[in-house]
Amino acid sequence: MELVFETVNRSGRSLEQHRAVGDSFSIGRAFDNDIILSDETVSPHHATVRINGAGQVLIVDLDSLNGIRCGRANQVETAHLLRSGEVYSFGRAKVRIYNLDHPMEPTVLIGGTDSLTKRSTADNQIPLI
């Protein structure tokens, strides 16, 4: 399975993204995890994401101190069916998890050199090397 783990701030804005490939992923504060969250409210070995026998992706709480929340209020009990695009809270750390098939918004150009490059190549018809 291939998943994207995206840490987000309180307003849901993306801070960083990590792509992971494998059968299972460990999440926690310790350095031996696949996804390391550096917040002190995250347990050293907080959770795992794995596939069950039916091929469903589950997020499993590893008896963490602060638990896992799905969305704003739902406490995740032991194992929970992962929903692509949902934000999960591990203590205070918030992570949006989605699969590669998840629909994404198109990238927005933010000006700067993007618009200059387009304009100069259109005006001069000079190919970029």
Backbone bond lengths (Angstrom), bond angles and torsions (degrees), N, CA, C in turn:
res aa  C-N    CA-C-N  psi(-1)  N-CA   C-N-CA  omega(-1)  CA-C   N-CA-C  phi
1 M - - - 1.449 - - 1.516 108.47 -
2 E 1.322 115.13 148.76 1.458 122.11 176.53 1.522 108.02 -122.22
3 L 1.322 115.40 125.22 1.458 121.24 179.71 1.517 110.03 -130.54
4 V 1.317 115.22 155.73 1.454 121.54 173.36 1.529 107.07 -112.26
5 F 1.323 115.67 127.57 1.455 122.76 176.48 1.525 106.18 -107.12
6 E 1.325 116.36 119.12 1.456 121.64 -175.30 1.531 109.05 -120.79
7 T 1.318 117.60 112.44 1.456 119.65 176.15 1.526 107.63 -75.93
8 V 1.325 114.93 137.13 1.466 120.62 -176.43 1.522 109.33 -129.64
9 N 1.344 116.23 156.86 1.455 120.00 176.02 1.532 109.39 -86.87
10 R 1.314 117.62 -175.28 1.467 121.63 -175.94 1.521 113.34 -59.70
11 S 1.326 116.68 -31.88 1.467 119.75 -179.19 1.524 112.56 -86.43
12 G 1.331 117.59 0.38 1.456 121.65 177.76 1.509 114.71 90.89
13 R 1.331 117.30 6.35 1.467 121.18 179.16 1.524 109.80 -76.67
14 S 1.314 116.00 136.25 1.456 122.35 -177.91 1.529 111.22 -68.42
15 L 1.328 116.64 130.85 1.457 122.32 176.52 1.523 111.20 -101.49
16 E 1.341 116.73 -43.34 1.457 121.56 177.16 1.514 109.42 -160.12
17 Q 1.320 116.01 157.50 1.461 121.72 -179.18 1.517 110.14 -129.30
18 H 1.342 115.20 145.48 1.455 121.45 177.31 1.516 108.02 -136.43
19 R 1.313 115.67 130.18 1.464 121.04 177.26 1.521 107.82 -97.38
20 A 1.319 116.44 133.88 1.465 120.72 -177.52 1.525 109.62 -128.86
21 V 1.316 115.75 138.72 1.456 122.63 179.12 1.522 108.06 -125.95
22 G 1.334 117.19 129.91 1.457 120.34 178.47 1.512 111.78 161.21
23 D 1.325 115.68 -175.07 1.465 121.61 -179.94 1.517 112.16 -87.36
24 S 1.339 116.64 -28.18 1.464 120.86 178.08 1.529 108.39 -154.62
25 F 1.323 115.06 156.94 1.455 121.48 -178.83 1.516 108.97 -134.50
26 S 1.321 116.28 134.60 1.460 120.50 176.43 1.524 108.73 -98.48
27 I 1.331 115.17 143.73 1.463 122.05 -178.36 1.519 107.86 -126.53
28 G 1.331 116.47 132.69 1.452 119.68 177.24 1.517 111.73 172.56
29 R 1.327 114.58 -174.14 1.460 121.49 -177.60 1.531 112.49 -87.24
30 A 1.328 118.24 -22.72 1.473 121.86 -177.64 1.530 110.73 -72.60
31 F 1.330 115.11 152.26 1.460 121.08 -176.11 1.524 114.20 -70.99
32 D 1.339 118.74 -13.23 1.461 119.98 -179.73 1.524 112.81 -88.55
33 N 1.337 118.15 8.36 1.463 122.22 176.97 1.525 110.80 -85.07
34 D 1.329 115.86 157.02 1.464 120.83 174.68 1.525 110.27 -73.16
35 I 1.327 116.91 -40.47 1.463 123.18 177.16 1.527 106.52 -116.29
36 I 1.331 116.46 114.30 1.466 121.85 -177.08 1.520 108.93 -102.12
37 L 1.332 116.04 123.43 1.458 122.74 177.13 1.525 107.58 -110.78
38 S 1.310 116.99 121.01 1.464 120.64 -171.46 1.522 113.91 -91.21
39 D 1.291 118.90 26.56 1.465 122.84 177.21 1.531 109.04 -91.64
40 E 1.329 117.10 136.98 1.476 120.52 -177.07 1.526 113.37 -68.10
41 T 1.344 119.00 -13.83 1.461 121.25 177.38 1.522 112.59 -87.05
42 V 1.331 116.83 -1.24 1.467 122.32 177.04 1.521 107.71 -92.05
43 S 1.318 117.22 132.20 1.465 121.40 178.38 1.530 109.96 -69.82
44 P 1.334 117.35 155.19 1.462 119.54 179.26 1.535 112.71 -54.95
45 H 1.305 117.51 -40.17 1.473 123.20 175.26 1.527 106.05 -129.72
46 H 1.316 115.51 88.54 1.463 122.44 -168.27 1.532 113.01 -85.19
47 A 1.346 116.70 -46.33 1.466 119.91 -173.52 1.514 111.11 -157.32
48 T 1.330 115.30 167.31 1.459 121.55 169.90 1.523 108.42 -130.63
49 V 1.314 114.97 153.76 1.459 122.16 170.99 1.519 104.85 -117.46
50 R 1.339 116.11 126.63 1.463 119.85 -176.29 1.523 110.52 -149.83
51 I 1.306 115.90 168.96 1.462 122.16 177.96 1.526 108.00 -100.00
52 N 1.347 116.79 134.22 1.464 119.65 176.77 1.535 109.75 -88.17
53 G 1.319 117.39 -178.51 1.465 122.67 -178.06 1.518 113.93 -62.05
54 A 1.336 117.67 -24.61 1.467 121.82 -179.94 1.526 112.15 -88.92
55 G 1.341 117.26 2.94 1.455 120.81 179.33 1.524 114.48 83.95
56 Q 1.325 117.05 9.57 1.465 121.01 178.36 1.529 109.77 -88.09
57 V 1.325 115.88 146.92 1.459 120.95 178.90 1.524 108.29 -90.72
58 L 1.329 115.97 125.64 1.458 122.24 -178.42 1.512 110.56 -116.92
59 I 1.331 115.64 147.93 1.457 121.29 168.27 1.524 105.56 -109.40
60 V 1.321 116.02 129.79 1.462 122.04 -172.35 1.522 109.34 -122.52
61 D 1.331 116.49 124.30 1.465 121.91 175.53 1.526 108.65 -77.22
62 L 1.325 116.54 132.59 1.464 121.92 -178.91 1.527 110.91 -99.18
63 D 1.334 116.35 48.84 1.465 122.57 -178.30 1.527 111.12 55.35
64 S 1.329 115.72 43.39 1.457 121.08 179.90 1.522 110.16 -68.92
65 L 1.310 116.19 157.71 1.457 121.71 -179.13 1.535 112.01 -66.50
66 N 1.338 117.38 -44.85 1.466 121.23 -175.84 1.519 114.50 -101.53
67 G 1.310 118.29 -0.10 1.456 121.59 175.29 1.519 114.10 69.63
68 I 1.334 114.21 -171.90 1.457 122.74 178.51 1.520 107.25 -126.81
69 R 1.314 115.71 136.98 1.461 120.93 174.54 1.518 108.05 -116.83
70 C 1.322 114.86 141.41 1.455 122.16 176.99 1.519 107.20 -105.99
71 G 1.321 117.16 120.54 1.457 119.42 -175.72 1.509 109.36 72.41
72 R 1.307 117.02 -141.01 1.466 120.39 -176.34 1.526 113.82 -89.97
73 A 1.333 118.40 -33.06 1.459 117.70 -170.40 1.520 115.75 -132.03
74 N 1.314 119.46 -22.25 1.460 120.84 -172.36 1.520 112.44 -72.59
75 Q 1.310 116.37 117.07 1.458 121.94 176.37 1.523 108.84 -76.93
76 V 1.318 117.25 129.65 1.453 121.57 178.37 1.519 108.07 -81.68
77 E 1.307 116.71 122.75 1.457 121.91 177.08 1.523 108.57 -94.77
78 T 1.279 119.16 128.55 1.465 127.53 177.23 1.524 113.59 38.68
79 A 1.349 119.27 -79.53 1.463 122.68 -179.89 1.523 109.15 -123.99
80 H 1.330 115.51 141.85 1.462 121.37 -175.26 1.523 108.55 -140.47
81 L 1.330 117.36 135.57 1.455 121.82 177.08 1.520 109.26 -66.70
82 L 1.327 116.41 122.57 1.459 122.08 -176.89 1.522 109.84 -73.27
83 R 1.334 115.75 132.36 1.463 121.66 176.27 1.524 107.83 -110.55
84 S 1.313 116.16 121.18 1.458 121.38 -178.12 1.523 110.72 -59.92
85 G 1.337 116.06 130.73 1.458 121.89 178.80 1.516 114.37 92.12
86 E 1.316 117.84 -7.24 1.466 122.11 -179.52 1.531 109.81 -78.48
87 V 1.332 116.28 146.35 1.462 121.35 176.28 1.529 108.46 -94.18
88 Y 1.328 115.21 128.29 1.461 122.09 177.61 1.517 108.47 -113.04
89 S 1.329 116.06 137.27 1.458 121.47 178.54 1.522 108.69 -105.09
90 F 1.325 114.94 125.92 1.461 122.92 174.75 1.517 104.68 -111.57
91 G 1.334 117.57 97.36 1.460 119.58 -168.58 1.519 107.19 63.85
92 R 1.337 117.51 -127.88 1.469 120.87 176.80 1.524 113.05 -88.57
93 A 1.326 117.69 -14.63 1.466 121.49 -179.06 1.522 109.86 -73.78
94 K 1.330 116.06 132.71 1.459 121.51 -179.71 1.519 109.41 -113.95
95 V 1.347 115.07 131.57 1.457 121.09 -177.40 1.524 108.53 -133.79
96 R 1.331 115.92 127.20 1.464 121.30 172.58 1.516 105.82 -93.95
97 I 1.330 115.74 129.03 1.461 120.71 -178.51 1.524 107.72 -118.08
98 Y 1.322 115.86 128.96 1.457 118.25 176.83 1.520 110.67 -147.47
99 N 1.344 114.01 156.44 1.461 118.93 177.61 1.522 109.35 -87.40
100 L 1.316 116.81 168.99 1.461 120.83 -174.83 1.524 113.05 -70.29
101 D 1.337 118.63 -16.22 1.461 121.97 177.74 1.520 112.38 -84.35
102 H 1.318 117.12 -4.96 1.465 121.15 -177.11 1.531 109.70 -64.01
103 P 1.348 118.29 132.51 1.473 119.49 178.99 1.523 110.86 -65.83
104 M 1.319 115.81 136.21 1.460 121.46 -177.80 1.523 109.54 -120.66
105 E 1.318 115.62 150.40 1.453 121.32 174.36 1.527 108.85 -70.27
106 P 1.339 117.95 146.61 1.463 118.84 177.09 1.520 110.99 -65.50
107 T 1.319 116.06 151.36 1.459 121.79 178.75 1.522 109.65 -68.01
108 V 1.301 116.07 136.90 1.456 121.84 179.48 1.519 108.53 -100.73
109 L 1.344 116.70 128.35 1.455 120.19 176.25 1.521 108.49 -73.21
110 I 1.316 116.49 138.06 1.465 119.59 -176.12 1.523 112.55 -109.61
111 G 1.313 116.66 26.39 1.467 119.89 177.11 1.503 111.22 81.40
112 G 1.325 116.06 -140.42 1.458 120.39 179.48 1.506 111.61 62.22
113 T 1.304 116.96 -134.66 1.460 120.90 -175.75 1.525 113.01 -76.06
114 D 1.343 118.67 -19.49 1.460 120.11 178.83 1.521 111.05 -58.02
115 S 1.330 116.31 -49.48 1.462 119.30 -177.84 1.525 111.19 -70.44
116 L 1.329 118.27 -34.36 1.462 121.32 178.36 1.522 111.50 -65.61
117 T 1.314 116.27 -41.95 1.459 120.93 179.73 1.514 110.63 -63.82
118 K 1.319 117.35 -45.44 1.461 120.62 179.22 1.519 111.00 -61.88
119 R 1.327 117.29 -44.85 1.450 122.14 -177.75 1.526 111.50 -65.46
120 S 1.339 117.82 -45.77 1.465 120.59 -176.44 1.521 111.32 -67.48
121 T 1.318 118.51 -37.52 1.461 119.25 179.45 1.518 111.14 -73.77
122 A 1.332 117.75 -32.86 1.468 120.52 178.05 1.514 111.17 -70.96
123 D 1.339 117.50 -40.55 1.458 121.39 -178.76 1.523 112.09 -71.03
124 N 1.314 117.18 -43.56 1.466 121.49 -172.22 1.526 113.81 -97.54
125 Q 1.312 116.47 -13.15 1.464 121.46 -176.53 1.522 111.69 52.04
126 I 1.306 116.70 38.05 1.455 122.28 178.23 1.531 107.53 -98.65
127 P 1.312 117.45 121.28 1.464 118.25 179.51 1.525 110.58 -70.20
128 L 1.315 115.62 142.34 1.461 120.85 175.79 1.521 109.31 -82.80
129 I 1.304 115.36 139.89 1.478 119.95 -179.12 1.495 109.60 -93.48
